[in-house]
Each structure stands twice: as structure tokens, then as C-alpha cells.
Amino acid sequence: MPHSKKSQFQKDHALELSQAIDSGSLYQVRQMIKTLPTAGIAHLLESSPPQTRSVLWQLVDKDAEGEVIQYLNEDLQNEILSDLNAEEVAELTEGLEDDDLADILQQLPQQLATEVLQAMDLQDRQRVETILSYDENTAGGLMNTDTITVRRNHTVELILRYLRRHNSIPEMTDNLLVVNRNDEFLGILPLREVLVSDPNISVREVMHEDVEAIPVDMEATQVAQLFEQHDWVSAPVVDSEGKLLGRITIDDVVDVIRDSTEHSLMSMAGLDEEDDTFAPVIKTARRRALWLGVNLCTAILASMVIYLFQDTLDQVVYLAVLMPIVANMGGVAGTQTLTLVIRELALGHISSSNSRWLLRRELGVAGLNGLLWAVVISVVTFLWYQDLRLSYIIAAAMMINLVTAALAGAYLPLFLKRLNVDPALAGSVALTTVTDSIGFFAFLGLAQTFYL
């Protein structure tokens, strides 16, 4: 189904559900929910106000609750699970893949997560605890321990008989993983090779040994880059000794890419990508207050720069009219460079070997654009105020601020990354402070020099 038609279908479905809830026809709502996939139910819950949401959750089939909850944002997961005891949480999440269950447990209070683990059977608990022992933003936190392993000396016929004994195999199994007696990873055996090969030949003859496994401590963003580069559906994960620990599948990598994109977008406004759109007023206000406070401090800093030139503004009042233009142009130019650099850092395209070339490129772009718009604003200013000296001042200030903005936009993300600070979160605030302060200082400082 094309995306536009699918989106329209979802909107129409949501409207029908809303009308059914308002009319009190809960049986009709339940039947409509049953027609939705689990991800669709999760989307519906996230798109509903709290009162409607509580009604919808009660109408979801018990057998589907675990599947639905894995698609919900962290806020909504916590809201639902906080009302349950450990046994109820364990029952609700029964049947989920190990990595999905680990993701949910990591959001719960430590005591409740421990109780849920204790309520699970020994084998499942050990598998989930293995994943929980790794950082959620590493390959170990992404992997699933549900794998099918074979030995090199096995025949294709033996593997086929083994597979036929099971009613199903792990989802997204495109390869069987070849290991030795010590569980050391040796290579992969694609399922397509199993299906088309002579049943009497051994795994050794058809396996692929030129496959590098993913280290368990590799960052999730690097894992996503490898999947993108190699078009993988799944990939094995090994420890420092080369022993197979599990595998990562493309659905988890898609989550990483989506979360990374949402994080970059939301962080620029000081928001959390897991925030609930329909969270209570007090909770939302508390979360946003800190970021507003940080921005207030930067605004005060820019105002202090203006205060230094208060006498100049008193003498040449129309400077106050033109001054925001310089700061605004610098902010836009800096944001363009900042956004580009943050994106390239996320994709792993920037390194010490090419960062200087990028800086020179951005300075060249800033120089050309600075020259162009400096000429434009100087002409506009002269036509406006008939003051040639003022035209020169604003043109020079524009040029200075655009070049400074390019420098700040290019270097701030690199500097923040070295300090282990998220460039997407802190970069925009730092950039605004630089462009506003330098823009005001350059414009008013030049005006003071030439007017007073």
C-alpha cells in the first residue's frame, strides 16, 4: 500500500475509533482494534489523549498486550507497567524476544526489574541477563541470543532434518551460524545454500568464512552503519575471544536509525525522543523548564554584550533596528553548517583526516555568502537611512559574523564530541550564543569606533 494511502487509512481508522468511543460503543471499538496489527495498536495508543488511551488499553486482547507494549515509547511503557506487579509484568512480556524484553526491563525501576527476572524460568532469565549486562547502546544491548548454530563437519542433510523437527525458526533467520566445540564463530551458512546444495556435502564446503562478526562492545550507531554498508539482514555478535554470543537483526537496526534521527531532531529543542505527546501538563512543563533556563542564560549573555554598547545605541538609535539582522543571518548560516556536521558525525563520515578539508570548504562557502549578503544589506541600509558609513559597518559585521558562524558550526560538534557531550543536544544553544554575541559585538563595536 502506498505511504499516502496507508496514512489516510490510519487517519480514517483513528477517526472511526474516536467516534465509536465517544458514542460508547465499546464492542465496536474492540472489534476495530482486532483488525489492527500490534504496531498499529501501539500507534493508536500513542496518538490518543490519556482518557481515551486507558479505555483502548483495556480493550486490547490479553494475548496481544506484550506485542503491543514493545512498540510503545518509554513514557507510555512505564505508565502501563508501573501499575503491575512483577508476576503480571512477566506474564505480559512472555514470548517477547530477549532483546525486546531487555529493552523494557531497562526502563523499569531496579527492584521491579529484578523481581520480574526472578519470576521468569531459569533459561529465559539467563538469556535476558546476558543482554542486560551490556550497555543498551552497544551491540551487546541490541543482540538476540536466539540463534541456530551448526558445526563444520555436519552434512546439509543433517541440518535439514534438524530444522524440520521444529515448528518454526527464529524470525529473520537468513543464515545459520557455524561454530566449533568451544562456540567460537567460524562463519555463516546461508539458508539458500542449505536449500540448493547436495544433501550429502558438509557445511565446510558451502559455508562462508569471509564474514567478520560484530564485537559485542561496538556502538549501536556503528552497527547500523555496517548493516547499511553491507545490506545485512542479520549479523553475528562475538566477545573479545571470538565466542558467539548472539545475533543482531535488521529490525533492531531500524530502531537504532529511527531513534538516532528522532534524537537529533528533538535534542535541538531540548526534548526527549521518548517523551509522551499526551503527557500531563506538570510533567511536560518540568522537563522543558531546564532547557528554557539554559536558553535564558544564553540570552542574558547576549544582552550583556548589548549593554556594553548602551551609549552607542543612545547616540545612534537606528542601530537597534538593524542589529537583529546581523545576529539572525549568522544564526542561520551557523545552523546550516552545524546540522551538516552533526549528520556526518552520526554517519561516521568525519574523521581527523578530512575535518580540515571540511572546515576550509565551509569557510569558503561562508566567505562567498558573506560577501554576497553583505553587499545586499549595505545597499538596503543606504537606501533606507542614506548613511554610507552605516552601510559599510553593517556589511563588515555581516561578513565577520557569517565566517564566525561557519567556524562555530564546524568546530562546536567536534569539540563537544571530544568532551562526550551530545552535539545534537548542546550544539544549537552554544551556536546561538556565539552568533548572537559575536554579531552584536561586531556590529555595535564597529559603530562605536566610527560614530563616537
Secondary structure per residue as TSV (DSSP state, phi and psi in degrees):
chain	resnum	aa	ss	phi	psi
A	1	M	-	360.0	127.4
A	2	P	-	-56.8	151.6
A	3	H	H	-59.3	-43.1
A	4	S	H	-63.3	-41.2
A	5	K	H	-68.3	-37.5
A	6	K	H	-64.9	-43.6
A	7	S	H	-62.8	-42.2
A	8	Q	H	-64.5	-38.3
A	9	F	H	-61.3	-43.6
A	10	Q	H	-64.0	-40.4
A	11	K	H	-64.6	-44.8
A	12	D	H	-62.9	-40.8
A	13	H	H	-64.3	-44.0
A	14	A	H	-62.8	-39.1
A	15	L	H	-64.9	-43.2
A	16	E	H	-61.7	-43.4
A	17	L	H	-62.6	-44.1
A	18	S	H	-59.9	-43.6
A	19	Q	H	-65.8	-37.7
A	20	A	H	-67.3	-39.6
A	21	I	H	-65.8	-44.0
A	22	D	H	-61.8	-33.0
A	23	S	H	-82.1	-8.9
A	24	G	T	82.9	10.7
A	25	S	-	-85.6	76.2
A	26	L	H	-68.7	-30.8
A	27	Y	H	-63.0	-42.3
A	28	Q	H	-64.0	-39.4
A	29	V	H	-62.9	-45.0
A	30	R	H	-60.0	-42.3
A	31	Q	H	-67.0	-36.4
A	32	M	H	-69.0	-38.4
A	33	I	H	-63.4	-36.1
A	34	K	H	-63.3	-24.1
A	35	T	T	-81.5	-9.8
A	36	L	S	-91.0	146.1
A	37	P	-	-69.3	164.0
A	38	T	H	-60.5	-38.8
A	39	A	H	-64.8	-34.4
A	40	G	H	-67.7	-37.5
A	41	I	H	-64.8	-42.3
A	42	A	H	-61.0	-43.2
A	43	H	H	-60.9	-40.7
A	44	L	H	-64.1	-42.8
A	45	L	H	-63.0	-44.0
A	46	E	H	-67.3	-23.8
A	47	S	T	-93.0	4.7
A	48	S	S	-110.8	144.4
A	49	P	-	-62.9	161.4
A	50	P	H	-53.1	-43.8
A	51	Q	H	-64.6	-44.4
A	52	T	H	-66.7	-38.5
A	53	R	H	-59.9	-43.4
A	54	S	H	-64.3	-35.7
A	55	V	H	-67.6	-44.6
A	56	L	H	-62.3	-42.2
A	57	W	H	-62.8	-37.1
A	58	Q	H	-67.2	-22.7
A	59	L	H	-92.2	-7.1
A	60	V	S	-73.6	135.6
A	61	D	-	-58.4	139.8
A	62	K	H	-57.8	-37.1
A	63	D	H	-67.9	-21.0
A	64	A	H	-99.6	-8.3
A	65	E	H	-59.6	-42.8
A	66	G	H	-63.4	-41.3
A	67	E	H	-65.5	-37.8
A	68	V	H	-69.4	-43.8
A	69	I	H	-65.6	-25.4
A	70	Q	T	-70.1	-18.6
A	71	Y	T	-93.3	-7.3
A	72	L	S	-80.2	155.4
A	73	N	-	-70.0	165.0
A	74	E	H	-61.3	-40.2
A	75	D	H	-58.9	-46.6
A	76	L	H	-71.4	-36.1
A	77	Q	H	-57.9	-49.4
A	78	N	H	-62.0	-38.4
A	79	E	H	-61.8	-41.5
A	80	I	H	-75.7	-46.0
A	81	L	H	-74.1	-23.7
A	82	S	T	-66.6	-19.8
A	83	D	T	-90.2	1.0
A	84	L	S	-110.8	154.2
A	85	N	-	-89.3	177.2
A	86	A	H	-60.5	-42.0
A	87	E	H	-64.9	-38.8
A	88	E	H	-67.9	-38.6
A	89	V	H	-64.9	-43.8
A	90	A	H	-62.1	-39.8
A	91	E	H	-68.8	-40.9
A	92	L	H	-64.9	-38.0
A	93	T	T	-93.8	5.1
A	94	E	T	-62.5	132.8
A	95	G	T	95.9	-10.3
A	96	L	-	-72.5	152.9
A	97	E	-	-65.5	152.4
A	98	D	H	-55.3	-43.9
A	99	D	H	-68.6	-35.4
A	100	D	H	-68.2	-40.6
A	101	L	H	-65.2	-41.2
A	102	A	H	-61.5	-40.1
A	103	D	H	-60.0	-41.6
A	104	I	H	-68.5	-44.8
A	105	L	H	-62.5	-32.1
A	106	Q	H	-67.0	-19.3
A	107	Q	H	-90.2	-11.5
A	108	L	S	-85.5	157.1
A	109	P	-	-55.9	146.9
A	110	Q	H	-54.9	-43.7
A	111	Q	H	-64.1	-44.1
A	112	L	H	-66.8	-40.3
A	113	A	H	-61.2	-40.9
A	114	T	H	-63.8	-41.8
A	115	E	H	-65.8	-37.9
A	116	V	H	-64.0	-42.8
A	117	L	H	-61.6	-40.3
A	118	Q	H	-66.9	-26.8
A	119	A	H	-80.2	-9.9
A	120	M	S	-87.2	160.6
A	121	D	-	-71.9	161.4
A	122	L	H	-58.0	-46.4
A	123	Q	H	-64.4	-45.5
A	124	D	H	-65.3	-39.7
A	125	R	H	-62.4	-43.1
A	126	Q	H	-63.7	-38.9
A	127	R	H	-67.8	-41.7
A	128	V	H	-69.9	-39.6
A	129	E	H	-62.9	-32.0
A	130	T	H	-61.1	-44.5
A	131	I	H	-69.7	-40.0
A	132	L	H	-65.9	-19.2
A	133	S	T	-73.9	-10.4
A	134	Y	S	-109.7	153.1
A	135	D	-	-60.5	138.4
A	136	E	T	-65.0	-19.1
A	137	N	T	-97.5	23.9
A	138	T	B	-122.2	172.1
A	139	A	H	-59.3	-36.3
A	140	G	H	-62.7	-36.2
A	141	G	H	-74.9	-21.7
A	142	L	H	-89.3	-25.7
A	143	M	-	-71.0	159.4
A	144	N	B	-117.1	134.8
A	145	T	-	-85.6	-0.3
A	146	D	-	-82.1	94.9
A	147	T	-	-130.0	162.5
A	148	I	-	-115.3	118.9
A	149	T	E	-113.2	148.8
A	150	V	E	-135.5	167.4
A	151	R	-	-107.1	159.2
A	152	R	T	-66.0	-29.8
A	153	N	T	-87.5	-2.3
A	154	H	-	-69.9	149.8
A	155	T	B	-92.6	159.7
A	156	V	H	-62.2	-36.6
A	157	E	H	-61.5	-43.1
A	158	L	H	-61.9	-41.1
A	159	I	H	-65.9	-41.3
A	160	L	H	-62.5	-41.7
A	161	R	H	-63.8	-39.0
A	162	Y	H	-64.2	-44.0
A	163	L	H	-66.3	-35.9
A	164	R	H	-69.7	-18.9
A	165	R	T	-72.3	-15.7
A	166	H	S	-103.9	146.8
A	167	N	S	-73.3	-26.1
A	168	S	-	-155.9	166.6
A	169	I	-	-123.0	162.8
A	170	P	-	-53.8	142.5
A	171	E	T	-59.1	147.0
A	172	M	T	59.0	36.0
A	173	T	-	-85.9	101.7
A	174	D	-	-104.0	-17.9
A	175	N	E	-135.9	146.5
A	176	L	E	-94.0	144.9
A	177	L	E	-99.4	127.3
A	178	V	E	-94.6	126.0
A	179	V	E	-133.6	166.0
A	180	N	-	-98.3	-169.7
A	181	R	T	-65.9	-21.4
A	182	N	T	-94.9	12.6
A	183	D	-	63.8	24.4
A	184	E	B	-81.4	134.1
A	185	F	E	-70.5	130.5
A	186	L	E	-116.2	-26.2
A	187	G	E	164.6	-169.1
A	188	I	E	-124.2	154.9
A	189	L	E	-122.7	100.8
A	190	P	E	-60.1	141.0
A	191	L	H	-60.8	-31.7
A	192	R	H	-63.2	-32.4
A	193	E	H	-69.2	-36.8
A	194	V	H	-64.1	-38.6
A	195	L	H	-74.4	-30.9
A	196	V	H	-107.6	-7.2
A	197	S	S	-84.8	159.7
A	198	D	-	-61.7	125.8
A	199	P	T	-58.1	-22.1
A	200	N	T	-89.0	-9.5
A	201	I	S	-82.6	160.8
A	202	S	B	-90.2	163.6
A	203	V	H	-59.6	-36.2
A	204	R	H	-54.4	-33.1
A	205	E	H	-79.3	-20.7
A	206	V	H	-122.4	-6.0
A	207	M	-	-71.7	159.3
A	208	H	B	-106.8	114.9
A	209	E	-	-96.5	-11.1
A	210	D	-	-89.1	40.8
A	211	V	-	-115.3	124.0
A	212	E	-	-91.2	127.4
A	213	A	-	-78.5	160.9
A	214	I	E	-88.2	126.3
A	215	P	E	-62.2	142.2
A	216	V	T	-64.8	-24.1
A	217	D	T	-97.2	8.2
A	218	M	S	-67.0	140.5
A	219	E	B	-64.6	147.5
A	220	A	H	-60.3	-37.6
A	221	T	H	-65.3	-35.2
A	222	Q	H	-69.0	-36.6
A	223	V	H	-60.6	-44.3
A	224	A	H	-61.4	-39.3
A	225	Q	H	-63.8	-40.6
A	226	L	H	-64.3	-42.8
A	227	F	H	-61.4	-39.7
A	228	E	H	-66.6	-42.7
A	229	Q	H	-68.1	-36.4
A	230	H	H	-104.6	-1.7
A	231	D	T	55.4	43.6
A	232	W	-	-76.5	151.5
A	233	V	S	-99.5	-34.6
A	234	S	E	-150.3	162.5
A	235	A	E	-152.2	141.1
A	236	P	E	-74.8	152.8
A	237	V	E	-121.1	132.3
A	238	V	E	-127.4	160.5
A	239	D	-	-88.9	-172.9
A	240	S	T	-64.9	-20.0
A	241	E	T	-96.5	3.9
A	242	G	-	85.3	8.7
A	243	K	B	-81.4	137.9
A	244	L	E	-69.6	129.1
A	245	L	E	-110.5	-30.6
A	246	G	E	173.0	-157.2
A	247	R	E	-147.1	156.6
A	248	I	E	-112.4	137.2
A	249	T	E	-112.9	161.0
A	250	I	H	-61.4	-30.5
A	251	D	H	-63.3	-35.9
A	252	D	H	-71.5	-33.9
A	253	V	H	-69.2	-37.4
A	254	V	H	-60.9	-39.4
A	255	D	H	-61.8	-40.4
A	256	V	H	-62.5	-46.0
A	257	I	H	-63.0	-44.2
A	258	R	H	-64.0	-45.8
A	259	D	H	-63.1	-38.7
A	260	S	H	-64.0	-41.8
A	261	T	H	-65.6	-45.9
A	262	E	H	-64.3	-39.2
A	263	H	H	-62.0	-45.2
A	264	S	H	-63.0	-42.3
A	265	L	H	-68.2	-48.8
A	266	M	H	-73.6	-33.8
A	267	S	H	-64.5	-30.1
A	268	M	T	-64.2	-19.3
A	269	A	T	-107.7	8.5
A	270	G	T	74.5	23.2
A	271	L	-	-108.0	158.2
A	272	D	-	-96.5	133.0
A	273	E	T	-65.3	-16.7
A	274	E	T	-95.3	4.3
A	275	D	-	-61.5	140.9
A	276	D	-	-80.3	124.9
A	277	T	T	-58.9	-32.1
A	278	F	T	-109.6	31.2
A	279	A	-	-67.3	156.9
A	280	P	-	-59.8	157.0
A	281	V	H	-59.1	-48.5
A	282	I	H	-61.9	-44.1
A	283	K	H	-63.7	-43.4
A	284	T	H	-67.8	-42.5
A	285	A	H	-62.4	-40.0
A	286	R	H	-63.2	-40.2
A	287	R	H	-68.1	-36.6
A	288	R	H	-82.9	-20.0
A	289	A	H	-61.0	-41.5
A	290	L	H	-60.6	-45.6
A	291	W	H	-66.5	-38.0
A	292	L	H	-63.8	-36.6
A	293	G	H	-64.3	-41.4
A	294	V	H	-62.0	-43.6
A	295	N	H	-66.5	-32.9
A	296	L	H	-63.4	-40.9
A	297	C	H	-61.9	-41.2
A	298	T	H	-68.1	-35.7
A	299	A	H	-66.5	-38.0
A	300	I	H	-63.5	-39.9
A	301	L	H	-61.3	-44.5
A	302	A	H	-64.0	-37.3
A	303	S	H	-66.1	-33.6
A	304	M	H	-64.1	-35.1
A	305	V	H	-63.2	-42.8
A	306	I	H	-63.6	-38.9
A	307	Y	H	-60.6	-33.3
A	308	L	H	-60.7	-25.5
A	309	F	T	-113.7	31.5
A	310	Q	H	-60.7	-40.4
A	311	D	H	-63.5	-39.0
A	312	T	H	-63.1	-42.3
A	313	L	H	-65.2	-35.0
A	314	D	H	-64.5	-35.9
A	315	Q	H	-79.2	-40.8
A	316	V	S	-121.2	84.2
A	317	V	T	-62.0	-36.1
A	318	Y	T	-71.2	-3.1
A	319	L	H	-62.5	-33.1
A	320	A	H	-65.4	-27.1
A	321	V	H	-74.1	-38.0
A	322	L	H	-89.3	-24.1
A	323	M	H	-58.8	-39.3
A	324	P	H	-62.7	-25.9
A	325	I	H	-62.8	-44.2
A	326	V	H	-63.7	-47.2
A	327	A	H	-64.9	-40.2
A	328	N	H	-66.7	-43.4
A	329	M	H	-63.3	-40.5
A	330	G	H	-63.4	-40.3
A	331	G	H	-62.8	-42.3
A	332	V	H	-66.1	-46.1
A	333	A	H	-62.9	-42.2
A	334	G	H	-65.5	-38.7
A	335	T	H	-64.4	-37.0
A	336	Q	H	-60.1	-47.9
A	337	T	H	-67.3	-43.4
A	338	L	H	-59.5	-46.5
A	339	T	H	-62.5	-41.9
A	340	L	H	-62.0	-46.3
A	341	V	H	-67.4	-41.2
A	342	I	H	-61.9	-41.5
A	343	R	H	-63.3	-45.3
A	344	E	H	-68.0	-33.2
A	345	L	H	-64.3	-42.0
A	346	A	H	-64.1	-33.7
A	347	L	H	-85.2	-6.3
A	348	G	T	76.6	23.5
A	349	H	-	-88.7	-14.2
A	350	I	-	-106.2	131.6
A	351	S	-	-139.9	178.2
A	352	S	T	-63.9	-23.2
A	353	S	T	-78.2	-25.0
A	354	N	T	-119.2	-0.5
A	355	S	H	-66.0	-34.9
A	356	R	H	-68.4	-38.4
A	357	W	H	-62.1	-42.9
A	358	L	H	-61.8	-41.4
A	359	L	H	-62.5	-44.5
A	360	R	H	-62.4	-39.4
A	361	R	H	-62.4	-46.6
A	362	E	H	-66.0	-36.1
A	363	L	H	-66.1	-39.1
A	364	G	H	-63.4	-43.3
A	365	V	H	-63.4	-44.8
A	366	A	H	-63.1	-38.2
A	367	G	H	-63.9	-44.9
A	368	L	H	-67.2	-46.7
A	369	N	H	-66.4	-37.3
A	370	G	H	-61.3	-43.5
A	371	L	H	-64.2	-44.8
A	372	L	H	-60.0	-53.2
A	373	W	H	-78.7	-21.0
A	374	A	H	-66.1	-41.7
A	375	V	H	-64.3	-43.3
A	376	V	H	-61.9	-49.5
A	377	I	H	-69.7	-30.6
A	378	S	H	-67.7	-39.5
A	379	V	H	-65.4	-45.4
A	380	V	H	-60.5	-43.8
A	381	T	H	-63.4	-41.6
A	382	F	H	-65.0	-42.6
A	383	L	H	-65.4	-29.8
A	384	W	H	-78.4	-49.5
A	385	Y	H	-111.6	-6.3
A	386	Q	-	54.6	39.8
A	387	D	-	-127.6	103.6
A	388	L	H	-66.2	-37.4
A	389	R	H	-63.5	-42.2
A	390	L	H	-64.1	-36.2
A	391	S	H	-62.0	-42.8
A	392	Y	H	-64.9	-40.4
A	393	I	H	-63.3	-48.7
A	394	I	H	-69.5	-31.5
A	395	A	H	-66.1	-43.5
A	396	A	H	-65.3	-42.2
A	397	A	H	-63.8	-39.5
A	398	M	H	-61.6	-45.4
A	399	M	H	-62.2	-46.6
A	400	I	H	-60.1	-45.4
A	401	N	H	-71.1	-36.0
A	402	L	H	-68.3	-38.4
A	403	V	H	-68.2	-42.2
A	404	T	H	-61.4	-40.8
A	405	A	H	-62.2	-39.2
A	406	A	H	-64.2	-43.3
A	407	L	H	-60.9	-47.7
A	408	A	H	-64.9	-44.2
A	409	G	H	-63.4	-31.6
A	410	A	H	-81.9	-41.1
A	411	Y	H	-91.4	-28.5
A	412	L	H	-58.7	-47.6
A	413	P	H	-60.8	-39.6
A	414	L	H	-65.4	-41.7
A	415	F	H	-65.9	-45.0
A	416	L	H	-65.1	-37.0
A	417	K	H	-64.2	-37.8
A	418	R	H	-63.5	-30.6
A	419	L	T	-86.8	6.0
A	420	N	T	60.2	33.4
A	421	V	-	-106.8	135.9
A	422	D	-	-65.6	115.1
A	423	P	H	-61.0	-33.7
A	424	A	H	-66.2	-30.9
A	425	L	H	-81.9	-46.2
A	426	A	H	-100.4	-16.1
A	427	G	H	-62.2	-44.2
A	428	S	H	-66.9	-38.9
A	429	V	H	-66.6	-46.3
A	430	A	H	-62.6	-40.5
A	431	L	H	-64.6	-44.3
A	432	T	H	-59.6	-41.3
A	433	T	H	-61.2	-44.4
A	434	V	H	-66.1	-50.5
A	435	T	H	-67.5	-38.6
A	436	D	H	-65.9	-48.4
A	437	S	H	-65.1	-47.5
A	438	I	H	-66.5	-40.5
A	439	G	H	-60.9	-48.3
A	440	F	H	-64.7	-43.3
A	441	F	H	-63.7	-44.7
A	442	A	H	-64.8	-46.7
A	443	F	H	-67.4	-50.6
A	444	L	H	-73.1	-33.0
A	445	G	H	-65.8	-42.1
A	446	L	H	-66.6	-38.8
A	447	A	H	-63.6	-41.2
A	448	Q	H	-63.6	-38.1
A	449	T	H	-64.9	-39.7
A	450	F	H	-97.1	-14.5
A	451	Y	H	-105.8	-28.2
A	452	L	-	-112.5	360.0
